[in-house]
Amino acid sequence: MQDPQTTLNAYYEVISKDPKYRFEMGYVKETNTGVFIPSSIDIVRQAFRHLIEGEIMDPLQPFLDAGCGDGRIVALATSLGIPAWGIESDEELVALSKQNLINLRKLAVLNSTPARIHRGNFAAAATYQILDKSFSEFGTVYNYTNNHEQVGEMIARHSPPGTLYILYSGDEQTEEFPGLTLLEELFLVDQTGRDIVDLELDQAFVRIYDKT
Ligand SMILES: C[S@@+](CC[C@H](N)C(=O)[O-])C[C@H]1O[C@@H](n2cnc3c(N)ncnc32)[C@H](O)[C@@H]1O
């Protein structure tokens, strides 16, 4: 049987190239809150492993992907045993994420670790009223530079000290967030050797902050 991480990579590679799942601009979509461009699963996996092995990230703490797109980072986190939630504003992407998680459970990439997708605005208090978690309960929050300032502000305002903020970015400029401290700046390269799809990055910065 194939290793679940290899299946996860292959699954998203197939759907992002399949015309059935592609949008008008390719595997990229303008949404009412920003733009969907997927993270490299391989790069984020490297970052998660580094942070878990270094005991910077607690894999038992609930994880939130703020703006979860096609659900790949929620799926990745869950496949590594991290209970994960994703919030996405775009109806079509929410449906795709949910279907992806169902398919990945059938493929045994996901097991009993929670993986939940919700439609809504991650910056609106009302979104967390219908969620089974308040924003402050997420021990790690992830964002791929899309309304990332709002996420930083929310962590500074609502999260307990020690909450991690993982920001994936193609930008050399290091963001600063009042009330958060930059712990680490990783520059990582996708090691899979696959063809990169559309606007996906094959190398990226992953910056880790914590609530001071
Ligand atoms: C750059 S994509 C990243 C997708 C996914 N997190 C990943 O890394 O593969 C950003 C996504 O965030 C969503 N988004 C941006 N602002 C949002 C908001 N305030 N509430 C919900 N979703 C939002 C966009 O619709 C888009 O799908």
The ligand as an SDF file (V2000), in Angstrom:
LIG
                    3D

 27 29  0  0  0  0  0  0  0  0999 V2000
   -4.0540   31.9960   -1.2520 C   0  0  0  0  0  0  0  0  0  0  0  0
   -5.4910   30.9850   -1.0080 S   0  0  0  0  0  0  0  0  0  0  0  0
   -4.8510   29.7390    0.0580 C   0  0  0  0  0  0  0  0  0  0  0  0
   -5.6710   28.4600    0.1200 C   0  0  0  0  0  0  0  0  0  0  0  0
   -5.1580   27.4120    1.1230 C   0  0  0  0  0  0  0  0  0  0  0  0
   -5.0610   27.9750    2.4550 N   0  0  0  0  0  0  0  0  0  0  0  0
   -3.8130   26.9120    0.7240 C   0  0  0  0  0  0  0  0  0  0  0  0
   -2.8470   27.3750    1.3620 O   0  0  0  0  0  0  0  0  0  0  0  0
   -3.6900   26.0780   -0.1950 O   0  0  0  0  0  0  0  0  0  0  0  0
   -6.4340   32.0370    0.0670 C   0  0  0  0  0  0  0  0  0  0  0  0
   -7.8860   31.6160    0.2680 C   0  0  0  0  0  0  0  0  0  0  0  0
   -8.4060   32.3740    1.3720 O   0  0  0  0  0  0  0  0  0  0  0  0
   -9.7490   32.7140    1.1070 C   0  0  0  0  0  0  0  0  0  0  0  0
  -10.0570   33.8890    1.9380 N   0  0  0  0  0  0  0  0  0  0  0  0
   -9.4200   35.0900    1.9210 C   0  0  0  0  0  0  0  0  0  0  0  0
   -9.9590   35.9110    2.8590 N   0  0  0  0  0  0  0  0  0  0  0  0
  -10.9360   35.2080    3.4820 C   0  0  0  0  0  0  0  0  0  0  0  0
  -11.8380   35.5100    4.5410 C   0  0  0  0  0  0  0  0  0  0  0  0
  -11.8110   36.6940    5.1490 N   0  0  0  0  0  0  0  0  0  0  0  0
  -12.7000   34.5590    4.9480 N   0  0  0  0  0  0  0  0  0  0  0  0
  -12.7120   33.3390    4.3340 C   0  0  0  0  0  0  0  0  0  0  0  0
  -11.8920   32.9870    3.3210 N   0  0  0  0  0  0  0  0  0  0  0  0
  -11.0090   33.9090    2.9010 C   0  0  0  0  0  0  0  0  0  0  0  0
   -9.7820   32.9770   -0.3830 C   0  0  0  0  0  0  0  0  0  0  0  0
  -11.0990   32.8580   -0.8810 O   0  0  0  0  0  0  0  0  0  0  0  0
   -8.8130   31.9070   -0.9070 C   0  0  0  0  0  0  0  0  0  0  0  0
   -9.4970   30.7410   -1.2570 O   0  0  0  0  0  0  0  0  0  0  0  0
  1  2  1  0
  2  3  1  0
  2 10  1  0
  3  4  1  0
  4  5  1  0
  5  6  1  0
  5  7  1  0
  7  8  2  0
  7  9  1  0
 10 11  1  0
 11 12  1  0
 11 26  1  0
 12 13  1  0
 13 14  1  0
 13 24  1  0
 14 15  1  0
 14 23  1  0
 15 16  2  0
 16 17  1  0
 17 18  1  0
 17 23  2  0
 18 19  1  0
 18 20  2  0
 20 21  1  0
 21 22  2  0
 22 23  1  0
 24 25  1  0
 24 26  1  0
 26 27  1  0
M  CHG  2   2   1   9  -1
M  END
$$$$
